Amino acid sequence: MYNWEEPVKEQVKEVRDKELGVLRSSAILTAANMTFMSVAPIVVAISALFAYAADDGEFTASRVFAALSLFGQLRFPLMMCVATVCRCGQRGTSHHSWCCHCLGTHGRSATTPS
């Protein structure tokens, strides 16, 4: 074995461990985001019906059915709101990475001289 192999092996292991940590946290956040996207429309519909009941609203089958069908139509836009927030965060991260790579700032401000 060459003398340089062990230090390089240790450095590669450290980088891979950091990468696995980032992948693990990314998977957890993705699962939480997808769960929230699935649950948000149901929570909105239930809370709106509770608010209607608290306001002394009269529940009839036709009103409840109409409300549930309207909330069913709002399901996709509510899910897209969550996805849009997620994409905005990814855009900021990508922009920062691109600036660091292309402009060579690596954590420094683009206007700061090297």
MMTF fields as JSON, N, C-alpha, C and O atoms, coordinates in Angstrom:
{
  "mmtfVersion": "1.0.0",
  "mmtfProducer": "UNKNOWN",
  "numBonds": 455,
  "numAtoms": 456,
  "numGroups": 114,
  "numChains": 1,
  "numModels": 1,
  "chainsPerModel": [1],
  "groupsPerChain": [114],
  "chainIdList": ["A"],
  "bondAtomList": [4, 2, 8, 6, 12, 10, 16, 14, 20, 18, 24, 22, 28, 26, 32, 30, 36, 34, 40, 38, 44, 42, 48, 46, 52, 50, 56, 54, 60, 58, 64, 62, 68, 66, 72, 70, 76, 74, 80, 78, 84, 82, 88, 86, 92, 90, 96, 94, 100, 98, 104, 102, 108, 106, 112, 110, 116, 114, 120, 118, 124, 122, 128, 126, 132, 130, 136, 134, 140, 138, 144, 142, 148, 146, 152, 150, 156, 154, 160, 158, 164, 162, 168, 166, 172, 170, 176, 174, 180, 178, 184, 182, 188, 186, 192, 190, 196, 194, 200, 198, 204, 202, 208, 206, 212, 210, 216, 214, 220, 218, 224, 222, 228, 226, 232, 230, 236, 234, 240, 238, 244, 242, 248, 246, 252, 250, 256, 254, 260, 258, 264, 262, 268, 266, 272, 270, 276, 274, 280, 278, 284, 282, 288, 286, 292, 290, 296, 294, 300, 298, 304, 302, 308, 306, 312, 310, 316, 314, 320, 318, 324, 322, 328, 326, 332, 330, 336, 334, 340, 338, 344, 342, 348, 346, 352, 350, 356, 354, 360, 358, 364, 362, 368, 366, 372, 370, 376, 374, 380, 378, 384, 382, 388, 386, 392, 390, 396, 394, 400, 398, 404, 402, 408, 406, 412, 410, 416, 414, 420, 418, 424, 422, 428, 426, 432, 430, 436, 434, 440, 438, 444, 442, 448, 446, 452, 450],
  "bondOrderList": [1, 1, 1, 1, 1, 1, 1, 1, 1, 1, 1, 1, 1, 1, 1, 1, 1, 1, 1, 1, 1, 1, 1, 1, 1, 1, 1, 1, 1, 1, 1, 1, 1, 1, 1, 1, 1, 1, 1, 1, 1, 1, 1, 1, 1, 1, 1, 1, 1, 1, 1, 1, 1, 1, 1, 1, 1, 1, 1, 1, 1, 1, 1, 1, 1, 1, 1, 1, 1, 1, 1, 1, 1, 1, 1, 1, 1, 1, 1, 1, 1, 1, 1, 1, 1, 1, 1, 1, 1, 1, 1, 1, 1, 1, 1, 1, 1, 1, 1, 1, 1, 1, 1, 1, 1, 1, 1, 1, 1, 1, 1, 1, 1],
  "groupList": [{"groupName": "MET", "atomNameList": ["N", "CA", "C", "O"], "elementList": ["N", "C", "C", "O"], "formalChargeList": [0, 0, 0, 0], "bondAtomList": [1, 0, 2, 1, 3, 2], "bondOrderList": [1, 1, 2], "singleLetterCode": "M", "chemCompType": "L-PEPTIDE LINKING"}, {"groupName": "TYR", "atomNameList": ["N", "CA", "C", "O"], "elementList": ["N", "C", "C", "O"], "formalChargeList": [0, 0, 0, 0], "bondAtomList": [1, 0, 2, 1, 3, 2], "bondOrderList": [1, 1, 2], "singleLetterCode": "Y", "chemCompType": "L-PEPTIDE LINKING"}, {"groupName": "ASN", "atomNameList": ["N", "CA", "C", "O"], "elementList": ["N", "C", "C", "O"], "formalChargeList": [0, 0, 0, 0], "bondAtomList": [1, 0, 2, 1, 3, 2], "bondOrderList": [1, 1, 2], "singleLetterCode": "N", "chemCompType": "L-PEPTIDE LINKING"}, {"groupName": "TRP", "atomNameList": ["N", "CA", "C", "O"], "elementList": ["N", "C", "C", "O"], "formalChargeList": [0, 0, 0, 0], "bondAtomList": [1, 0, 2, 1, 3, 2], "bondOrderList": [1, 1, 2], "singleLetterCode": "W", "chemCompType": "L-PEPTIDE LINKING"}, {"groupName": "GLU", "atomNameList": ["N", "CA", "C", "O"], "elementList": ["N", "C", "C", "O"], "formalChargeList": [0, 0, 0, 0], "bondAtomList": [1, 0, 2, 1, 3, 2], "bondOrderList": [1, 1, 2], "singleLetterCode": "E", "chemCompType": "L-PEPTIDE LINKING"}, {"groupName": "PRO", "atomNameList": ["N", "CA", "C", "O"], "elementList": ["N", "C", "C", "O"], "formalChargeList": [0, 0, 0, 0], "bondAtomList": [1, 0, 2, 1, 3, 2], "bondOrderList": [1, 1, 2], "singleLetterCode": "P", "chemCompType": "L-PEPTIDE LINKING"}, {"groupName": "VAL", "atomNameList": ["N", "CA", "C", "O"], "elementList": ["N", "C", "C", "O"], "formalChargeList": [0, 0, 0, 0], "bondAtomList": [1, 0, 2, 1, 3, 2], "bondOrderList": [1, 1, 2], "singleLetterCode": "V", "chemCompType": "L-PEPTIDE LINKING"}, {"groupName": "LYS", "atomNameList": ["N", "CA", "C", "O"], "elementList": ["N", "C", "C", "O"], "formalChargeList": [0, 0, 0, 0], "bondAtomList": [1, 0, 2, 1, 3, 2], "bondOrderList": [1, 1, 2], "singleLetterCode": "K", "chemCompType": "L-PEPTIDE LINKING"}, {"groupName": "GLN", "atomNameList": ["N", "CA", "C", "O"], "elementList": ["N", "C", "C", "O"], "formalChargeList": [0, 0, 0, 0], "bondAtomList": [1, 0, 2, 1, 3, 2], "bondOrderList": [1, 1, 2], "singleLetterCode": "Q", "chemCompType": "L-PEPTIDE LINKING"}, {"groupName": "ARG", "atomNameList": ["N", "CA", "C", "O"], "elementList": ["N", "C", "C", "O"], "formalChargeList": [0, 0, 0, 0], "bondAtomList": [1, 0, 2, 1, 3, 2], "bondOrderList": [1, 1, 2], "singleLetterCode": "R", "chemCompType": "L-PEPTIDE LINKING"}, {"groupName": "ASP", "atomNameList": ["N", "CA", "C", "O"], "elementList": ["N", "C", "C", "O"], "formalChargeList": [0, 0, 0, 0], "bondAtomList": [1, 0, 2, 1, 3, 2], "bondOrderList": [1, 1, 2], "singleLetterCode": "D", "chemCompType": "L-PEPTIDE LINKING"}, {"groupName": "LEU", "atomNameList": ["N", "CA", "C", "O"], "elementList": ["N", "C", "C", "O"], "formalChargeList": [0, 0, 0, 0], "bondAtomList": [1, 0, 2, 1, 3, 2], "bondOrderList": [1, 1, 2], "singleLetterCode": "L", "chemCompType": "L-PEPTIDE LINKING"}, {"groupName": "GLY", "atomNameList": ["N", "CA", "C", "O"], "elementList": ["N", "C", "C", "O"], "formalChargeList": [0, 0, 0, 0], "bondAtomList": [1, 0, 2, 1, 3, 2], "bondOrderList": [1, 1, 2], "singleLetterCode": "G", "chemCompType": "PEPTIDE LINKING"}, {"groupName": "SER", "atomNameList": ["N", "CA", "C", "O"], "elementList": ["N", "C", "C", "O"], "formalChargeList": [0, 0, 0, 0], "bondAtomList": [1, 0, 2, 1, 3, 2], "bondOrderList": [1, 1, 2], "singleLetterCode": "S", "chemCompType": "L-PEPTIDE LINKING"}, {"groupName": "ALA", "atomNameList": ["N", "CA", "C", "O"], "elementList": ["N", "C", "C", "O"], "formalChargeList": [0, 0, 0, 0], "bondAtomList": [1, 0, 2, 1, 3, 2], "bondOrderList": [1, 1, 2], "singleLetterCode": "A", "chemCompType": "L-PEPTIDE LINKING"}, {"groupName": "ILE", "atomNameList": ["N", "CA", "C", "O"], "elementList": ["N", "C", "C", "O"], "formalChargeList": [0, 0, 0, 0], "bondAtomList": [1, 0, 2, 1, 3, 2], "bondOrderList": [1, 1, 2], "singleLetterCode": "I", "chemCompType": "L-PEPTIDE LINKING"}, {"groupName": "THR", "atomNameList": ["N", "CA", "C", "O"], "elementList": ["N", "C", "C", "O"], "formalChargeList": [0, 0, 0, 0], "bondAtomList": [1, 0, 2, 1, 3, 2], "bondOrderList": [1, 1, 2], "singleLetterCode": "T", "chemCompType": "L-PEPTIDE LINKING"}, {"groupName": "PHE", "atomNameList": ["N", "CA", "C", "O"], "elementList": ["N", "C", "C", "O"], "formalChargeList": [0, 0, 0, 0], "bondAtomList": [1, 0, 2, 1, 3, 2], "bondOrderList": [1, 1, 2], "singleLetterCode": "F", "chemCompType": "L-PEPTIDE LINKING"}, {"groupName": "CYS", "atomNameList": ["N", "CA", "C", "O"], "elementList": ["N", "C", "C", "O"], "formalChargeList": [0, 0, 0, 0], "bondAtomList": [1, 0, 2, 1, 3, 2], "bondOrderList": [1, 1, 2], "singleLetterCode": "C", "chemCompType": "L-PEPTIDE LINKING"}, {"groupName": "HIS", "atomNameList": ["N", "CA", "C", "O"], "elementList": ["N", "C", "C", "O"], "formalChargeList": [0, 0, 0, 0], "bondAtomList": [1, 0, 2, 1, 3, 2], "bondOrderList": [1, 1, 2], "singleLetterCode": "H", "chemCompType": "L-PEPTIDE LINKING"}],
  "groupTypeList": [0, 1, 2, 3, 4, 4, 5, 6, 7, 4, 8, 6, 7, 4, 6, 9, 10, 7, 4, 11, 12, 6, 11, 9, 13, 13, 14, 15, 11, 16, 14, 14, 2, 0, 16, 17, 0, 13, 6, 14, 5, 15, 6, 6, 14, 15, 13, 14, 11, 17, 14, 1, 14, 14, 10, 10, 12, 4, 17, 16, 14, 13, 9, 6, 17, 14, 14, 11, 13, 11, 17, 12, 8, 11, 9, 17, 5, 11, 0, 0, 18, 6, 14, 16, 6, 18, 9, 18, 12, 8, 9, 12, 16, 13, 19, 19, 13, 3, 18, 18, 19, 18, 11, 12, 16, 19, 12, 9, 13, 14, 16, 16, 5, 13],
  "groupIdList": [1, 2, 3, 4, 5, 6, 7, 8, 9, 10, 11, 12, 13, 14, 15, 16, 17, 18, 19, 20, 21, 22, 23, 24, 25, 26, 27, 28, 29, 30, 31, 32, 33, 34, 35, 36, 37, 38, 39, 40, 41, 42, 43, 44, 45, 46, 47, 48, 49, 50, 51, 52, 53, 54, 55, 56, 57, 58, 59, 60, 61, 62, 63, 64, 65, 66, 67, 68, 69, 70, 71, 72, 73, 74, 75, 76, 77, 78, 79, 80, 81, 82, 83, 84, 85, 86, 87, 88, 89, 90, 91, 92, 93, 94, 95, 96, 97, 98, 99, 100, 101, 102, 103, 104, 105, 106, 107, 108, 109, 110, 111, 112, 113, 114],
  "secStructList": [7, 7, 6, 6, 2, 2, 2, 2, 2, 2, 2, 2, 2, 2, 2, 2, 2, 2, 2, 2, 2, 2, 2, 2, 2, 2, 2, 2, 2, 2, 2, 2, 2, 2, 2, 2, 2, 2, 2, 2, 2, 2, 2, 2, 2, 2, 2, 2, 2, 2, 2, 2, 2, 2, 6, 6, 7, 7, 7, 7, 2, 2, 2, 2, 2, 2, 2, 2, 2, 2, 2, 2, 2, 2, 2, 2, 2, 2, 2, 2, 2, 2, 2, 2, 2, 2, 2, 2, 2, 2, 2, 2, 2, 2, 2, 2, 2, 2, 2, 2, 2, 2, 2, 7, 7, 6, 6, 1, 7, 6, 6, 1, 7, 7],
  "xCoordList": [0.829, 0.0, 0.872, 1.952, 0.361, 1.072, 0.744, -0.29, 1.615, 1.483, 0.286, -0.273, -0.117, -1.173, -2.562, -3.551, -2.665, -3.976, -4.852, -6.047, -4.291, -5.078, -5.658, -6.848, -4.874, -5.476, -6.571, -7.596, -6.354, -7.37, -8.604, -9.73, -8.397, -9.522, -10.353, -11.582, -9.708, -10.413, -11.191, -12.324, -10.585, -11.26, -12.491, -13.536, -12.365, -13.5, -14.612, -15.788, -14.25, -15.26, -15.995, -17.213, -15.27, -15.908, -16.885, -17.994, -16.471, -17.34, -18.571, -19.681, -18.385, -19.53, -20.484, -21.7, -19.951, -20.816, -21.649, -22.831, -21.029, -21.775, -22.859, -23.985, -22.509, -23.472, -24.652, -25.798, -24.379, -25.462, -26.354, -27.569, -25.771, -26.565, -27.489, -28.648, -26.968, -27.79, -28.9, -30.043, -28.586, -29.607, -30.677, -31.859, -30.272, -31.233, -32.176, -33.389, -31.624, -32.479, -33.372, -34.51, -32.858, -33.674, -34.839, -35.953, -34.592, -35.668, -36.723, -37.917, -36.301, -37.25, -38.096, -39.312, -37.46, -38.202, -39.155, -40.254, -38.748, -39.632, -40.847, -41.967, -40.63, -41.757, -42.709, -43.928, -42.149, -42.997, -43.768, -44.939, -43.121, -43.774, -44.913, -45.994, -44.684, -45.73, -46.897, -48.054, -46.602, -47.664, -48.494, -49.723, -47.815, -48.525, -49.369, -50.49, -48.825, -49.571, -50.844, -51.863, -50.787, -51.955, -52.984, -54.186, -52.525, -53.407, -53.993, -55.084, -53.299, -53.726, -55.146, -55.91, -55.541, -56.911, -57.982, -59.046, -57.709, -58.675, -58.818, -59.926, -57.688, -57.716, -58.453, -59.208, -58.244, -58.931, -60.437, -61.213, -60.85, -62.288, -62.933, -64.004, -62.287, -62.846, -62.897, -63.893, -61.827, -61.825, -62.872, -63.475, -63.088, -64.127, -65.52, -66.372, -65.746, -67.046, -67.242, -68.346, -66.172, -66.277, -66.536, -67.325, -65.882, -66.114, -67.555, -68.172, -68.083, -69.475, -70.421, -71.411, -70.11, -70.957, -70.857, -71.85, -69.676, -69.491, -70.22, -70.567, -70.443, -71.14, -72.653, -73.382, -73.119, -74.53, -75.105, -76.263, -74.277, -74.743, -75.578, -75.325, -76.556, -77.431, -76.88, -76.687, -76.63, -76.142, -77.304, -78.18, -77.292, -78.228, -77.381, -76.227, -77.966, -77.218, -76.756, -75.639, -77.601, -77.228, -76.078, -75.199, -76.064, -74.983, -73.67, -72.625, -73.72, -72.497, -71.944, -70.738, -72.82, -72.369, -71.759, -70.718, -72.393, -71.86, -70.508, -69.579, -70.405, -69.138, -68.036, -66.919, -68.337, -67.318, -66.907, -65.736, -67.847, -67.48, -66.625, -65.713, -66.899, -66.066, -64.665, -63.675, -64.591, -63.267, -62.524, -61.295, -63.245, -62.601, -61.968, -60.906, -62.618, -62.054, -60.867, -60.006, -60.817, -59.688, -58.493, -57.432, -58.646, -57.575, -56.289, -55.218, -56.381, -55.185, -54.514, -53.296, -55.263, -54.584, -53.927, -52.854, -54.539, -53.921, -52.634, -51.656, -52.635, -51.415, -50.324, -49.144, -50.706, -49.716, -49.118, -47.986, -49.861, -49.297, -48.104, -47.066, -48.257, -47.164, -45.997, -44.843, -46.291, -45.224, -44.498, -43.289, -45.227, -44.614, -43.644, -42.563, -44.014, -43.12, -41.85, -40.747, -42.019, -40.866, -39.953, -38.732, -40.529, -39.726, -39.005, -37.896, -39.618, -38.949, -37.704, -36.676, -37.796, -36.618, -35.531, -34.351, -35.915, -34.937, -34.305, -33.117, -35.089, -34.557, -33.479, -32.437, -33.738, -32.745, -31.45, -30.361, -31.574, -30.386, -29.626, -28.399, -30.345, -29.703, -29.014, -27.906, -29.672, -29.089, -27.798, -26.806, -27.812, -26.616, -25.488, -24.343, -25.808, -24.791, -24.237, -23.032, -25.108, -24.673, -23.748, -22.715, -24.123, -23.283, -21.912, -20.89, -21.899, -20.62, -19.767, -18.552, -20.39, -19.632, -19.164, -17.982, -20.081, -19.748, -18.943, -18.037, -19.266, -18.574, -17.362, -16.566, -17.227, -16.067, -16.054, -14.979, -17.235, -17.269, -17.034, -16.369, -17.559, -17.375, -17.585, -16.705, -18.752, -19.098, -18.846, -19.309, -18.114, -17.874, -18.914, -19.54, -19.084, -19.979, -19.384, -18.168, -20.265, -19.787, -19.088, -18.286, -19.37, -18.753, -17.46, -16.722, -17.167, -15.97, -14.766, -14.799, -13.727, -12.546, -11.842, -11.881, -11.185, -10.494, -9.2, -8.488],
  "yCoordList": [-1.188, 0.0, 1.25, 1.295, 2.241, 3.514, 4.31, 4.097, 5.207, 6.01, 6.957, 7.282, 7.402, 8.395, 7.779, 8.505, 6.455, 5.825, 5.937, 6.211, 5.736, 5.792, 7.178, 7.273, 8.266, 9.594, 9.914, 10.497, 9.534, 9.792, 8.951, 9.417, 7.732, 6.844, 7.45, 7.395, 8.017, 8.661, 9.888, 10.113, 10.671, 11.864, 11.482, 12.124, 10.447, 9.992, 9.483, 9.75, 8.753, 8.244, 9.386, 9.325, 10.426, 11.58, 12.271, 12.629, 12.454, 13.113, 12.255, 12.778, 10.96, 10.07, 10.043, 9.986, 10.084, 10.126, 11.406, 11.373, 12.539, 13.796, 13.713, 14.169, 13.127, 12.999, 12.125, 12.44, 11.027, 10.166, 10.891, 10.693, 11.721, 12.509, 13.481, 13.648, 14.12, 15.052, 14.29, 14.746, 13.143, 12.347, 11.862, 11.838, 11.477, 11.009, 12.14, 11.943, 13.312, 14.43, 14.879, 15.295, 14.793, 15.135, 14.158, 14.57, 12.884, 11.887, 12.118, 11.976, 12.469, 12.732, 13.962, 13.948, 15.02, 16.232, 15.996, 16.551, 15.185, 14.861, 14.085, 14.346, 13.132, 12.36, 13.259, 13.135, 14.162, 15.08, 16.012, 16.303, 16.477, 17.368, 16.652, 17.219, 15.42, 14.672, 14.364, 14.402, 14.061, 13.824, 15.088, 15.038, 16.21, 17.478, 17.807, 18.299, 17.532, 17.794, 16.946, 17.394, 15.736, 14.86, 15.246, 15.105, 15.726, 15.986, 17.406, 17.627, 18.354, 19.761, 19.986, 20.688, 19.434, 19.684, 19.121, 19.721, 17.99, 17.39, 18.26, 18.484, 18.751, 19.61, 20.914, 21.405, 21.473, 22.707, 22.482, 23.303, 21.381, 21.094, 20.894, 21.438, 20.117, 19.856, 21.132, 21.391, 21.941, 23.174, 24.168, 24.901, 24.195, 25.085, 24.634, 25.463, 23.333, 22.839, 23.113, 23.442, 22.976, 23.302, 24.794, 25.172, 25.637, 27.082, 27.424, 28.29, 26.753, 26.974, 26.541, 27.216, 25.41, 24.934, 25.86, 26.078, 26.401, 27.298, 28.623, 29.308, 28.971, 30.211, 29.983, 30.765, 28.926, 28.541, 28.284, 28.598, 27.711, 27.332, 26.067, 25.189, 25.985, 24.817, 23.791, 24.086, 22.587, 21.517, 20.793, 20.251, 20.796, 19.966, 19.115, 19.437, 18.051, 17.161, 17.885, 17.664, 18.744, 19.446, 20.423, 20.547, 21.121, 22.063, 21.343, 21.755, 20.268, 19.521, 18.904, 18.954, 18.32, 17.723, 18.777, 18.537, 19.924, 20.998, 21.484, 21.708, 21.644, 22.098, 21.076, 21.443, 19.792, 18.767, 18.652, 18.406, 18.825, 18.771, 19.97, 19.833, 21.14, 22.314, 22.157, 22.532, 21.608, 21.364, 20.286, 20.31, 19.349, 18.356, 19.006, 18.581, 20.034, 20.753, 21.622, 21.924, 22.019, 22.817, 21.957, 22.491, 20.664, 19.772, 19.996, 20.149, 20.018, 20.184, 21.545, 21.589, 22.661, 23.948, 24.015, 24.603, 23.434, 23.439, 22.62, 22.999, 21.503, 20.698, 21.445, 21.324, 22.208, 22.95, 24.108, 24.511, 24.653, 25.711, 25.174, 25.829, 23.989, 23.374, 23.07, 23.311, 22.541, 22.218, 23.482, 23.455, 24.583, 25.836, 26.356, 26.838, 26.267, 26.691, 25.843, 26.356, 24.547, 23.638, 24.0, 24.017, 24.287, 24.62, 25.956, 26.135, 26.882, 28.165, 27.957, 28.593, 27.085, 26.773, 26.104, 26.406, 25.191, 24.523, 25.511, 25.409, 26.463, 27.459, 28.296, 28.58, 28.684, 29.476, 28.714, 29.272, 27.438, 26.612, 26.429, 26.524, 26.169, 25.978, 27.256, 27.215, 28.386, 29.669, 29.925, 30.368, 29.646, 29.844, 28.933, 29.37, 27.663, 26.722, 27.154, 27.067, 27.617, 28.057, 29.262, 29.329, 30.205, 31.4, 31.021, 31.539, 30.121, 29.715, 28.995, 29.187, 28.171, 27.407, 28.285, 28.287, 29.021, 29.796, 31.049, 31.41, 31.701, 32.946, 32.725, 33.639, 31.511, 31.192, 31.881, 32.154, 32.177, 32.899, 31.979, 32.374, 30.764, 29.765, 30.336, 30.259, 30.901, 31.398, 32.881, 33.469, 33.507, 34.946, 35.674, 35.087, 36.903, 37.728, 37.913, 38.014, 37.955, 38.093, 39.423, 39.545, 40.431, 41.742, 41.885, 42.85, 40.934, 41.006, 40.545, 39.445, 41.339, 40.897, 39.764, 39.691, 38.861, 37.714, 38.133, 37.295],
  "zCoordList": [0.0, 0.0, 0.0, 0.589, -0.675, -0.698, 0.554, 1.187, 0.895, 2.11, 2.053, 3.101, 0.895, 0.747, 0.741, 0.85, 0.616, 0.47, 1.721, 1.61, 2.873, 4.12, 4.382, 4.684, 4.281, 4.492, 3.475, 3.826, 2.226, 1.202, 1.477, 1.303, 1.9, 2.237, 3.366, 3.323, 4.36, 5.471, 4.996, 5.422, 4.124, 3.612, 2.789, 2.894, 1.981, 1.171, 2.08, 1.831, 3.128, 4.066, 4.758, 4.924, 5.164, 5.8, 4.855, 5.251, 3.609, 2.636, 2.37, 2.269, 2.258, 2.017, 3.206, 3.022, 4.409, 5.588, 5.614, 5.954, 5.254, 5.185, 4.11, 4.313, 2.97, 1.88, 2.283, 1.961, 2.986, 3.462, 4.459, 4.461, 5.297, 6.236, 5.521, 5.903, 4.483, 3.709, 2.994, 2.975, 2.41, 1.723, 2.689, 2.346, 3.894, 4.894, 5.308, 5.382, 5.575, 5.977, 4.815, 5.028, 3.603, 2.442, 2.289, 1.966, 2.517, 2.42, 3.498, 3.234, 4.693, 5.78, 5.457, 5.652, 4.968, 4.62, 3.45, 3.427, 2.488, 1.363, 1.843, 1.405, 2.741, 3.277, 4.069, 3.952, 4.872, 5.641, 4.708, 4.95, 3.65, 2.692, 1.976, 1.813, 1.548, 0.85, 1.786, 1.367, 3.043, 4.012, 4.208, 4.23, 4.348, 4.521, 3.294, 3.42, 2.101, 0.874, 0.809, 0.282, 1.337, 1.305, 2.358, 2.133, 3.493, 4.625, 4.594, 5.121, 3.996, 4.029, 3.508, 4.171, 2.364, 1.897, 2.833, 2.989, 3.444, 4.374, 5.615, 6.102, 6.126, 7.315, 7.011, 7.851, 5.831, 5.459, 5.383, 5.872, 4.776, 4.65, 6.018, 6.287, 6.877, 8.209, 9.033, 9.709, 8.988, 9.782, 9.253, 10.036, 7.952, 7.41, 7.848, 8.169, 7.861, 8.328, 9.819, 10.253, 10.599, 12.026, 12.229, 13.095, 11.444, 11.547, 11.17, 11.79, 10.165, 9.76, 10.878, 11.158, 11.513, 12.613, 13.827, 14.523, 14.083, 15.219, 15.013, 15.975, 13.768, 13.437, 13.394, 12.782, 14.033, 14.083, 12.695, 12.417, 11.835, 10.501, 10.578, 11.403, 9.727, 9.714, 8.728, 7.548, 9.227, 8.375, 7.726, 8.4, 6.423, 5.672, 4.719, 4.435, 4.246, 3.359, 2.105, 1.637, 1.559, 0.328, 0.567, -0.285, 1.707, 1.991, 2.244, 1.741, 3.02, 3.313, 2.032, 1.793, 1.202, -0.047, -0.972, -1.583, -1.076, -1.928, -1.405, -2.181, -0.09, 0.489, 0.256, -0.109, 0.464, 0.264, -1.197, -1.487, -2.121, -3.535, -3.925, -4.741, -3.361, -3.638, -3.051, -3.679, -1.857, -1.274, -2.044, -2.108, -2.627, -3.488, -4.709, -5.165, -5.234, -6.374, -5.966, -6.793, -4.713, -4.219, -3.814, -3.494, -3.825, -3.381, -4.183, -3.596, -5.504, -6.337, -6.125, -5.955, -6.127, -5.875, -4.494, -4.359, -3.48, -2.148, -2.142, -1.497, -2.858, -2.931, -3.692, -3.362, -4.7, -5.481, -4.693, -4.958, -3.725, -2.872, -2.087, -1.995, -1.528, -0.777, -1.708, -1.355, -2.899, -3.852, -4.314, -4.54, -4.455, -4.882, -3.824, -4.161, -2.566, -1.486, -1.495, -1.31, -1.71, -1.77, -2.935, -2.781, -4.091, -5.276, -5.091, -5.596, -4.381, -4.124, -3.27, -3.5, -2.303, -1.49, -2.299, -2.124, -3.191, -4.045, -5.018, -5.324, -5.504, -6.426, -5.751, -6.342, -4.521, -3.8, -3.587, -3.722, -3.255, -3.056, -4.367, -4.394, -5.443, -6.748, -7.205, -7.741, -6.993, -7.388, -6.626, -7.204, -5.333, -4.521, -4.995, -5.11, -5.273, -5.746, -7.096, -7.333, -7.975, -9.292, -9.176, -9.842, -8.332, -8.157, -7.608, -8.058, -6.639, -6.062, -7.093, -7.137, -7.921, -8.902, -10.061, -10.403, -10.656, -11.863, -11.558, -12.31, -10.472, -10.159, -9.271, -9.053, -8.761, -7.944, -6.605, -6.07, -6.034, -4.762, -3.583, -2.625, -3.62, -2.566, -1.162, -0.304, -0.954, 0.37, 0.546, 1.523, -0.387, -0.29, -1.126, -2.008, -0.852, -1.658, -3.05, -3.211, -4.059, -5.448, -5.666, -6.592, -4.836, -5.019, -4.236, -4.44, -3.336, -2.534, -3.364, -3.917, -3.465, -4.235, -3.507, -2.279, -4.276, -3.675, -3.027, -2.472]
}
